[in-house]
Amino acid sequence: MENTLKKIIVGSLKNAKVFDITRLDVRSSSNVTDEMIIATGSSTRQVKAACRHVLIDAKTQFGTIPIGIEGEDVSEWILIDFGDIVIHIMLKSIREFYNLERLWSFSNIHEEEIVSNIEITIASQQSCK
């Protein structure tokens, strides 16, 4: 099975137990990136850990590093820019406030919800105790 960067990123986010992972295909509306992957973390610690997972997995499994990273210092919203793919990892309150999916809804984008159920995350966190 071929490891694409997108698959590695999504796998990394799933392993970090973030939820509401959504992929937006914005290539028809953006000249900056082709896809956005948006995920929600339950704490700043989890947001930062998910970012670290993505960075490590992208480097070790795909041999690439991001063009840039923003927001690691506060870790309420971290943006990781791989050029063709931009990842947003946010706290739930930040994601609800900015609602990036709605902002991009004016254009003809393809939205794919990858992991939507927070109960999966909650159940897995409880099983770790």
MODELLER restraints for C-alpha pairs under 7 A, 6 or more apart:
rsr = mdl.restraints
at = mdl.atoms
rsr.add(forms.Gaussian(group=physical.xy_distance, feature=features.Distance(at['CA:5:A'], at['CA:58:A']), mean=6.75, stdev=0.5))
rsr.add(forms.Gaussian(group=physical.xy_distance, feature=features.Distance(at['CA:5:A'], at['CA:62:A']), mean=6.41, stdev=0.5))
rsr.add(forms.Gaussian(group=physical.xy_distance, feature=features.Distance(at['CA:8:A'], at['CA:57:A']), mean=6.69, stdev=0.5))
rsr.add(forms.Gaussian(group=physical.xy_distance, feature=features.Distance(at['CA:8:A'], at['CA:58:A']), mean=6.55, stdev=0.5))
rsr.add(forms.Gaussian(group=physical.xy_distance, feature=features.Distance(at['CA:9:A'], at['CA:54:A']), mean=5.64, stdev=0.5))
rsr.add(forms.Gaussian(group=physical.xy_distance, feature=features.Distance(at['CA:9:A'], at['CA:58:A']), mean=6.96, stdev=0.5))
rsr.add(forms.Gaussian(group=physical.xy_distance, feature=features.Distance(at['CA:12:A'], at['CA:53:A']), mean=5.70, stdev=0.5))
rsr.add(forms.Gaussian(group=physical.xy_distance, feature=features.Distance(at['CA:12:A'], at['CA:54:A']), mean=5.39, stdev=0.5))
rsr.add(forms.Gaussian(group=physical.xy_distance, feature=features.Distance(at['CA:12:A'], at['CA:57:A']), mean=6.73, stdev=0.5))
rsr.add(forms.Gaussian(group=physical.xy_distance, feature=features.Distance(at['CA:13:A'], at['CA:50:A']), mean=5.92, stdev=0.5))
rsr.add(forms.Gaussian(group=physical.xy_distance, feature=features.Distance(at['CA:13:A'], at['CA:54:A']), mean=6.81, stdev=0.5))
rsr.add(forms.Gaussian(group=physical.xy_distance, feature=features.Distance(at['CA:16:A'], at['CA:49:A']), mean=6.95, stdev=0.5))
rsr.add(forms.Gaussian(group=physical.xy_distance, feature=features.Distance(at['CA:16:A'], at['CA:50:A']), mean=5.13, stdev=0.5))
rsr.add(forms.Gaussian(group=physical.xy_distance, feature=features.Distance(at['CA:16:A'], at['CA:53:A']), mean=6.85, stdev=0.5))
rsr.add(forms.Gaussian(group=physical.xy_distance, feature=features.Distance(at['CA:17:A'], at['CA:121:A']), mean=5.68, stdev=0.5))
rsr.add(forms.Gaussian(group=physical.xy_distance, feature=features.Distance(at['CA:18:A'], at['CA:39:A']), mean=6.34, stdev=0.5))
rsr.add(forms.Gaussian(group=physical.xy_distance, feature=features.Distance(at['CA:18:A'], at['CA:40:A']), mean=5.56, stdev=0.5))
rsr.add(forms.Gaussian(group=physical.xy_distance, feature=features.Distance(at['CA:18:A'], at['CA:41:A']), mean=4.88, stdev=0.5))
rsr.add(forms.Gaussian(group=physical.xy_distance, feature=features.Distance(at['CA:18:A'], at['CA:121:A']), mean=6.94, stdev=0.5))
rsr.add(forms.Gaussian(group=physical.xy_distance, feature=features.Distance(at['CA:19:A'], at['CA:39:A']), mean=5.95, stdev=0.5))
rsr.add(forms.Gaussian(group=physical.xy_distance, feature=features.Distance(at['CA:19:A'], at['CA:40:A']), mean=5.23, stdev=0.5))
rsr.add(forms.Gaussian(group=physical.xy_distance, feature=features.Distance(at['CA:19:A'], at['CA:41:A']), mean=6.52, stdev=0.5))
rsr.add(forms.Gaussian(group=physical.xy_distance, feature=features.Distance(at['CA:19:A'], at['CA:115:A']), mean=5.94, stdev=0.5))
rsr.add(forms.Gaussian(group=physical.xy_distance, feature=features.Distance(at['CA:19:A'], at['CA:116:A']), mean=6.04, stdev=0.5))
rsr.add(forms.Gaussian(group=physical.xy_distance, feature=features.Distance(at['CA:19:A'], at['CA:117:A']), mean=6.63, stdev=0.5))
rsr.add(forms.Gaussian(group=physical.xy_distance, feature=features.Distance(at['CA:19:A'], at['CA:118:A']), mean=5.70, stdev=0.5))
rsr.add(forms.Gaussian(group=physical.xy_distance, feature=features.Distance(at['CA:19:A'], at['CA:121:A']), mean=6.63, stdev=0.5))
rsr.add(forms.Gaussian(group=physical.xy_distance, feature=features.Distance(at['CA:20:A'], at['CA:39:A']), mean=5.50, stdev=0.5))
rsr.add(forms.Gaussian(group=physical.xy_distance, feature=features.Distance(at['CA:20:A'], at['CA:40:A']), mean=5.84, stdev=0.5))
rsr.add(forms.Gaussian(group=physical.xy_distance, feature=features.Distance(at['CA:20:A'], at['CA:115:A']), mean=5.10, stdev=0.5))
rsr.add(forms.Gaussian(group=physical.xy_distance, feature=features.Distance(at['CA:20:A'], at['CA:116:A']), mean=4.04, stdev=0.5))
rsr.add(forms.Gaussian(group=physical.xy_distance, feature=features.Distance(at['CA:20:A'], at['CA:117:A']), mean=6.52, stdev=0.5))
rsr.add(forms.Gaussian(group=physical.xy_distance, feature=features.Distance(at['CA:21:A'], at['CA:37:A']), mean=6.87, stdev=0.5))
rsr.add(forms.Gaussian(group=physical.xy_distance, feature=features.Distance(at['CA:21:A'], at['CA:38:A']), mean=5.57, stdev=0.5))
rsr.add(forms.Gaussian(group=physical.xy_distance, feature=features.Distance(at['CA:21:A'], at['CA:39:A']), mean=4.34, stdev=0.5))
rsr.add(forms.Gaussian(group=physical.xy_distance, feature=features.Distance(at['CA:21:A'], at['CA:40:A']), mean=6.93, stdev=0.5))
rsr.add(forms.Gaussian(group=physical.xy_distance, feature=features.Distance(at['CA:21:A'], at['CA:113:A']), mean=6.16, stdev=0.5))
rsr.add(forms.Gaussian(group=physical.xy_distance, feature=features.Distance(at['CA:21:A'], at['CA:114:A']), mean=5.24, stdev=0.5))
rsr.add(forms.Gaussian(group=physical.xy_distance, feature=features.Distance(at['CA:21:A'], at['CA:115:A']), mean=4.88, stdev=0.5))
rsr.add(forms.Gaussian(group=physical.xy_distance, feature=features.Distance(at['CA:21:A'], at['CA:116:A']), mean=6.31, stdev=0.5))
rsr.add(forms.Gaussian(group=physical.xy_distance, feature=features.Distance(at['CA:22:A'], at['CA:37:A']), mean=5.60, stdev=0.5))
rsr.add(forms.Gaussian(group=physical.xy_distance, feature=features.Distance(at['CA:22:A'], at['CA:38:A']), mean=5.18, stdev=0.5))
rsr.add(forms.Gaussian(group=physical.xy_distance, feature=features.Distance(at['CA:22:A'], at['CA:39:A']), mean=6.47, stdev=0.5))
rsr.add(forms.Gaussian(group=physical.xy_distance, feature=features.Distance(at['CA:22:A'], at['CA:111:A']), mean=6.95, stdev=0.5))
rsr.add(forms.Gaussian(group=physical.xy_distance, feature=features.Distance(at['CA:22:A'], at['CA:112:A']), mean=5.64, stdev=0.5))
rsr.add(forms.Gaussian(group=physical.xy_distance, feature=features.Distance(at['CA:22:A'], at['CA:113:A']), mean=4.32, stdev=0.5))
rsr.add(forms.Gaussian(group=physical.xy_distance, feature=features.Distance(at['CA:22:A'], at['CA:114:A']), mean=5.37, stdev=0.5))
rsr.add(forms.Gaussian(group=physical.xy_distance, feature=features.Distance(at['CA:23:A'], at['CA:35:A']), mean=6.85, stdev=0.5))
rsr.add(forms.Gaussian(group=physical.xy_distance, feature=features.Distance(at['CA:23:A'], at['CA:36:A']), mean=5.67, stdev=0.5))
rsr.add(forms.Gaussian(group=physical.xy_distance, feature=features.Distance(at['CA:23:A'], at['CA:37:A']), mean=4.45, stdev=0.5))
rsr.add(forms.Gaussian(group=physical.xy_distance, feature=features.Distance(at['CA:23:A'], at['CA:38:A']), mean=6.42, stdev=0.5))
rsr.add(forms.Gaussian(group=physical.xy_distance, feature=features.Distance(at['CA:23:A'], at['CA:111:A']), mean=5.71, stdev=0.5))
rsr.add(forms.Gaussian(group=physical.xy_distance, feature=features.Distance(at['CA:23:A'], at['CA:112:A']), mean=5.07, stdev=0.5))
rsr.add(forms.Gaussian(group=physical.xy_distance, feature=features.Distance(at['CA:23:A'], at['CA:113:A']), mean=6.30, stdev=0.5))
rsr.add(forms.Gaussian(group=physical.xy_distance, feature=features.Distance(at['CA:24:A'], at['CA:35:A']), mean=5.52, stdev=0.5))
rsr.add(forms.Gaussian(group=physical.xy_distance, feature=features.Distance(at['CA:24:A'], at['CA:36:A']), mean=5.03, stdev=0.5))
rsr.add(forms.Gaussian(group=physical.xy_distance, feature=features.Distance(at['CA:24:A'], at['CA:37:A']), mean=6.30, stdev=0.5))
rsr.add(forms.Gaussian(group=physical.xy_distance, feature=features.Distance(at['CA:24:A'], at['CA:109:A']), mean=6.54, stdev=0.5))
rsr.add(forms.Gaussian(group=physical.xy_distance, feature=features.Distance(at['CA:24:A'], at['CA:110:A']), mean=5.67, stdev=0.5))
rsr.add(forms.Gaussian(group=physical.xy_distance, feature=features.Distance(at['CA:24:A'], at['CA:111:A']), mean=4.58, stdev=0.5))
rsr.add(forms.Gaussian(group=physical.xy_distance, feature=features.Distance(at['CA:24:A'], at['CA:112:A']), mean=6.46, stdev=0.5))
rsr.add(forms.Gaussian(group=physical.xy_distance, feature=features.Distance(at['CA:25:A'], at['CA:34:A']), mean=6.09, stdev=0.5))
rsr.add(forms.Gaussian(group=physical.xy_distance, feature=features.Distance(at['CA:25:A'], at['CA:35:A']), mean=4.61, stdev=0.5))
rsr.add(forms.Gaussian(group=physical.xy_distance, feature=features.Distance(at['CA:25:A'], at['CA:36:A']), mean=6.63, stdev=0.5))
rsr.add(forms.Gaussian(group=physical.xy_distance, feature=features.Distance(at['CA:25:A'], at['CA:109:A']), mean=5.46, stdev=0.5))
rsr.add(forms.Gaussian(group=physical.xy_distance, feature=features.Distance(at['CA:25:A'], at['CA:110:A']), mean=4.96, stdev=0.5))
rsr.add(forms.Gaussian(group=physical.xy_distance, feature=features.Distance(at['CA:25:A'], at['CA:111:A']), mean=6.41, stdev=0.5))
rsr.add(forms.Gaussian(group=physical.xy_distance, feature=features.Distance(at['CA:26:A'], at['CA:34:A']), mean=5.30, stdev=0.5))
rsr.add(forms.Gaussian(group=physical.xy_distance, feature=features.Distance(at['CA:26:A'], at['CA:35:A']), mean=5.45, stdev=0.5))
rsr.add(forms.Gaussian(group=physical.xy_distance, feature=features.Distance(at['CA:26:A'], at['CA:109:A']), mean=5.41, stdev=0.5))
rsr.add(forms.Gaussian(group=physical.xy_distance, feature=features.Distance(at['CA:27:A'], at['CA:33:A']), mean=6.52, stdev=0.5))
rsr.add(forms.Gaussian(group=physical.xy_distance, feature=features.Distance(at['CA:27:A'], at['CA:34:A']), mean=4.19, stdev=0.5))
rsr.add(forms.Gaussian(group=physical.xy_distance, feature=features.Distance(at['CA:27:A'], at['CA:35:A']), mean=6.67, stdev=0.5))
rsr.add(forms.Gaussian(group=physical.xy_distance, feature=features.Distance(at['CA:28:A'], at['CA:108:A']), mean=6.95, stdev=0.5))
rsr.add(forms.Gaussian(group=physical.xy_distance, feature=features.Distance(at['CA:29:A'], at['CA:107:A']), mean=6.26, stdev=0.5))
rsr.add(forms.Gaussian(group=physical.xy_distance, feature=features.Distance(at['CA:33:A'], at['CA:83:A']), mean=5.95, stdev=0.5))
rsr.add(forms.Gaussian(group=physical.xy_distance, feature=features.Distance(at['CA:33:A'], at['CA:84:A']), mean=4.70, stdev=0.5))
rsr.add(forms.Gaussian(group=physical.xy_distance, feature=features.Distance(at['CA:33:A'], at['CA:85:A']), mean=6.03, stdev=0.5))
rsr.add(forms.Gaussian(group=physical.xy_distance, feature=features.Distance(at['CA:33:A'], at['CA:86:A']), mean=6.85, stdev=0.5))
rsr.add(forms.Gaussian(group=physical.xy_distance, feature=features.Distance(at['CA:34:A'], at['CA:84:A']), mean=5.00, stdev=0.5))
rsr.add(forms.Gaussian(group=physical.xy_distance, feature=features.Distance(at['CA:34:A'], at['CA:85:A']), mean=6.12, stdev=0.5))
rsr.add(forms.Gaussian(group=physical.xy_distance, feature=features.Distance(at['CA:35:A'], at['CA:84:A']), mean=6.31, stdev=0.5))
rsr.add(forms.Gaussian(group=physical.xy_distance, feature=features.Distance(at['CA:35:A'], at['CA:85:A']), mean=4.87, stdev=0.5))
rsr.add(forms.Gaussian(group=physical.xy_distance, feature=features.Distance(at['CA:35:A'], at['CA:86:A']), mean=6.39, stdev=0.5))
rsr.add(forms.Gaussian(group=physical.xy_distance, feature=features.Distance(at['CA:36:A'], at['CA:85:A']), mean=5.69, stdev=0.5))
rsr.add(forms.Gaussian(group=physical.xy_distance, feature=features.Distance(at['CA:36:A'], at['CA:86:A']), mean=4.82, stdev=0.5))
rsr.add(forms.Gaussian(group=physical.xy_distance, feature=features.Distance(at['CA:36:A'], at['CA:87:A']), mean=5.68, stdev=0.5))
rsr.add(forms.Gaussian(group=physical.xy_distance, feature=features.Distance(at['CA:37:A'], at['CA:86:A']), mean=6.32, stdev=0.5))
rsr.add(forms.Gaussian(group=physical.xy_distance, feature=features.Distance(at['CA:37:A'], at['CA:87:A']), mean=4.71, stdev=0.5))
rsr.add(forms.Gaussian(group=physical.xy_distance, feature=features.Distance(at['CA:37:A'], at['CA:88:A']), mean=6.19, stdev=0.5))
rsr.add(forms.Gaussian(group=physical.xy_distance, feature=features.Distance(at['CA:38:A'], at['CA:87:A']), mean=5.85, stdev=0.5))
rsr.add(forms.Gaussian(group=physical.xy_distance, feature=features.Distance(at['CA:38:A'], at['CA:88:A']), mean=4.71, stdev=0.5))
rsr.add(forms.Gaussian(group=physical.xy_distance, feature=features.Distance(at['CA:38:A'], at['CA:89:A']), mean=5.93, stdev=0.5))
rsr.add(forms.Gaussian(group=physical.xy_distance, feature=features.Distance(at['CA:39:A'], at['CA:88:A']), mean=6.27, stdev=0.5))
rsr.add(forms.Gaussian(group=physical.xy_distance, feature=features.Distance(at['CA:39:A'], at['CA:89:A']), mean=4.83, stdev=0.5))
rsr.add(forms.Gaussian(group=physical.xy_distance, feature=features.Distance(at['CA:39:A'], at['CA:90:A']), mean=6.32, stdev=0.5))
rsr.add(forms.Gaussian(group=physical.xy_distance, feature=features.Distance(at['CA:40:A'], at['CA:89:A']), mean=5.70, stdev=0.5))
rsr.add(forms.Gaussian(group=physical.xy_distance, feature=features.Distance(at['CA:40:A'], at['CA:90:A']), mean=4.94, stdev=0.5))
rsr.add(forms.Gaussian(group=physical.xy_distance, feature=features.Distance(at['CA:40:A'], at['CA:91:A']), mean=5.51, stdev=0.5))
rsr.add(forms.Gaussian(group=physical.xy_distance, feature=features.Distance(at['CA:40:A'], at['CA:92:A']), mean=5.69, stdev=0.5))
rsr.add(forms.Gaussian(group=physical.xy_distance, feature=features.Distance(at['CA:41:A'], at['CA:47:A']), mean=5.13, stdev=0.5))
rsr.add(forms.Gaussian(group=physical.xy_distance, feature=features.Distance(at['CA:41:A'], at['CA:89:A']), mean=6.81, stdev=0.5))
rsr.add(forms.Gaussian(group=physical.xy_distance, feature=features.Distance(at['CA:41:A'], at['CA:90:A']), mean=5.86, stdev=0.5))
rsr.add(forms.Gaussian(group=physical.xy_distance, feature=features.Distance(at['CA:41:A'], at['CA:91:A']), mean=5.10, stdev=0.5))
rsr.add(forms.Gaussian(group=physical.xy_distance, feature=features.Distance(at['CA:41:A'], at['CA:92:A']), mean=6.61, stdev=0.5))
rsr.add(forms.Gaussian(group=physical.xy_distance, feature=features.Distance(at['CA:42:A'], at['CA:91:A']), mean=5.99, stdev=0.5))
rsr.add(forms.Gaussian(group=physical.xy_distance, feature=features.Distance(at['CA:42:A'], at['CA:92:A']), mean=6.72, stdev=0.5))
rsr.add(forms.Gaussian(group=physical.xy_distance, feature=features.Distance(at['CA:43:A'], at['CA:91:A']), mean=6.36, stdev=0.5))
rsr.add(forms.Gaussian(group=physical.xy_distance, feature=features.Distance(at['CA:44:A'], at['CA:75:A']), mean=5.11, stdev=0.5))
rsr.add(forms.Gaussian(group=physical.xy_distance, feature=features.Distance(at['CA:44:A'], at['CA:76:A']), mean=5.57, stdev=0.5))
rsr.add(forms.Gaussian(group=physical.xy_distance, feature=features.Distance(at['CA:44:A'], at['CA:91:A']), mean=6.94, stdev=0.5))
rsr.add(forms.Gaussian(group=physical.xy_distance, feature=features.Distance(at['CA:47:A'], at['CA:75:A']), mean=6.08, stdev=0.5))
rsr.add(forms.Gaussian(group=physical.xy_distance, feature=features.Distance(at['CA:47:A'], at['CA:76:A']), mean=6.98, stdev=0.5))
rsr.add(forms.Gaussian(group=physical.xy_distance, feature=features.Distance(at['CA:47:A'], at['CA:89:A']), mean=6.04, stdev=0.5))
rsr.add(forms.Gaussian(group=physical.xy_distance, feature=features.Distance(at['CA:47:A'], at['CA:90:A']), mean=6.40, stdev=0.5))
rsr.add(forms.Gaussian(group=physical.xy_distance, feature=features.Distance(at['CA:48:A'], at['CA:72:A']), mean=6.58, stdev=0.5))
rsr.add(forms.Gaussian(group=physical.xy_distance, feature=features.Distance(at['CA:48:A'], at['CA:75:A']), mean=5.68, stdev=0.5))
rsr.add(forms.Gaussian(group=physical.xy_distance, feature=features.Distance(at['CA:55:A'], at['CA:65:A']), mean=6.87, stdev=0.5))
rsr.add(forms.Gaussian(group=physical.xy_distance, feature=features.Distance(at['CA:58:A'], at['CA:64:A']), mean=5.71, stdev=0.5))
rsr.add(forms.Gaussian(group=physical.xy_distance, feature=features.Distance(at['CA:58:A'], at['CA:65:A']), mean=6.64, stdev=0.5))
rsr.add(forms.Gaussian(group=physical.xy_distance, feature=features.Distance(at['CA:59:A'], at['CA:65:A']), mean=5.76, stdev=0.5))
rsr.add(forms.Gaussian(group=physical.xy_distance, feature=features.Distance(at['CA:66:A'], at['CA:80:A']), mean=6.55, stdev=0.5))
rsr.add(forms.Gaussian(group=physical.xy_distance, feature=features.Distance(at['CA:66:A'], at['CA:81:A']), mean=5.47, stdev=0.5))
rsr.add(forms.Gaussian(group=physical.xy_distance, feature=features.Distance(at['CA:66:A'], at['CA:82:A']), mean=4.54, stdev=0.5))
rsr.add(forms.Gaussian(group=physical.xy_distance, feature=features.Distance(at['CA:67:A'], at['CA:81:A']), mean=5.50, stdev=0.5))
rsr.add(forms.Gaussian(group=physical.xy_distance, feature=features.Distance(at['CA:67:A'], at['CA:82:A']), mean=5.50, stdev=0.5))
rsr.add(forms.Gaussian(group=physical.xy_distance, feature=features.Distance(at['CA:67:A'], at['CA:83:A']), mean=6.64, stdev=0.5))
rsr.add(forms.Gaussian(group=physical.xy_distance, feature=features.Distance(at['CA:68:A'], at['CA:80:A']), mean=6.10, stdev=0.5))
rsr.add(forms.Gaussian(group=physical.xy_distance, feature=features.Distance(at['CA:68:A'], at['CA:81:A']), mean=5.23, stdev=0.5))
rsr.add(forms.Gaussian(group=physical.xy_distance, feature=features.Distance(at['CA:69:A'], at['CA:79:A']), mean=5.63, stdev=0.5))
rsr.add(forms.Gaussian(group=physical.xy_distance, feature=features.Distance(at['CA:69:A'], at['CA:80:A']), mean=4.63, stdev=0.5))
rsr.add(forms.Gaussian(group=physical.xy_distance, feature=features.Distance(at['CA:69:A'], at['CA:81:A']), mean=6.25, stdev=0.5))
rsr.add(forms.Gaussian(group=physical.xy_distance, feature=features.Distance(at['CA:70:A'], at['CA:78:A']), mean=5.63, stdev=0.5))
rsr.add(forms.Gaussian(group=physical.xy_distance, feature=features.Distance(at['CA:70:A'], at['CA:79:A']), mean=5.15, stdev=0.5))
rsr.add(forms.Gaussian(group=physical.xy_distance, feature=features.Distance(at['CA:70:A'], at['CA:80:A']), mean=6.70, stdev=0.5))
rsr.add(forms.Gaussian(group=physical.xy_distance, feature=features.Distance(at['CA:71:A'], at['CA:77:A']), mean=5.82, stdev=0.5))
rsr.add(forms.Gaussian(group=physical.xy_distance, feature=features.Distance(at['CA:71:A'], at['CA:78:A']), mean=4.54, stdev=0.5))
rsr.add(forms.Gaussian(group=physical.xy_distance, feature=features.Distance(at['CA:71:A'], at['CA:79:A']), mean=6.53, stdev=0.5))
rsr.add(forms.Gaussian(group=physical.xy_distance, feature=features.Distance(at['CA:72:A'], at['CA:78:A']), mean=5.76, stdev=0.5))
rsr.add(forms.Gaussian(group=physical.xy_distance, feature=features.Distance(at['CA:76:A'], at['CA:90:A']), mean=5.57, stdev=0.5))
rsr.add(forms.Gaussian(group=physical.xy_distance, feature=features.Distance(at['CA:76:A'], at['CA:91:A']), mean=5.43, stdev=0.5))
rsr.add(forms.Gaussian(group=physical.xy_distance, feature=features.Distance(at['CA:77:A'], at['CA:88:A']), mean=6.77, stdev=0.5))
rsr.add(forms.Gaussian(group=physical.xy_distance, feature=features.Distance(at['CA:77:A'], at['CA:89:A']), mean=5.63, stdev=0.5))
rsr.add(forms.Gaussian(group=physical.xy_distance, feature=features.Distance(at['CA:77:A'], at['CA:90:A']), mean=4.22, stdev=0.5))
rsr.add(forms.Gaussian(group=physical.xy_distance, feature=features.Distance(at['CA:77:A'], at['CA:91:A']), mean=6.50, stdev=0.5))
rsr.add(forms.Gaussian(group=physical.xy_distance, feature=features.Distance(at['CA:78:A'], at['CA:88:A']), mean=5.78, stdev=0.5))
rsr.add(forms.Gaussian(group=physical.xy_distance, feature=features.Distance(at['CA:78:A'], at['CA:89:A']), mean=5.22, stdev=0.5))
rsr.add(forms.Gaussian(group=physical.xy_distance, feature=features.Distance(at['CA:78:A'], at['CA:90:A']), mean=6.39, stdev=0.5))
rsr.add(forms.Gaussian(group=physical.xy_distance, feature=features.Distance(at['CA:79:A'], at['CA:86:A']), mean=6.97, stdev=0.5))
rsr.add(forms.Gaussian(group=physical.xy_distance, feature=features.Distance(at['CA:79:A'], at['CA:87:A']), mean=5.56, stdev=0.5))
rsr.add(forms.Gaussian(group=physical.xy_distance, feature=features.Distance(at['CA:79:A'], at['CA:88:A']), mean=4.66, stdev=0.5))
rsr.add(forms.Gaussian(group=physical.xy_distance, feature=features.Distance(at['CA:79:A'], at['CA:89:A']), mean=6.52, stdev=0.5))
rsr.add(forms.Gaussian(group=physical.xy_distance, feature=features.Distance(at['CA:80:A'], at['CA:86:A']), mean=5.72, stdev=0.5))
rsr.add(forms.Gaussian(group=physical.xy_distance, feature=features.Distance(at['CA:80:A'], at['CA:87:A']), mean=5.02, stdev=0.5))
rsr.add(forms.Gaussian(group=physical.xy_distance, feature=features.Distance(at['CA:80:A'], at['CA:88:A']), mean=6.61, stdev=0.5))
rsr.add(forms.Gaussian(group=physical.xy_distance, feature=features.Distance(at['CA:81:A'], at['CA:87:A']), mean=6.47, stdev=0.5))
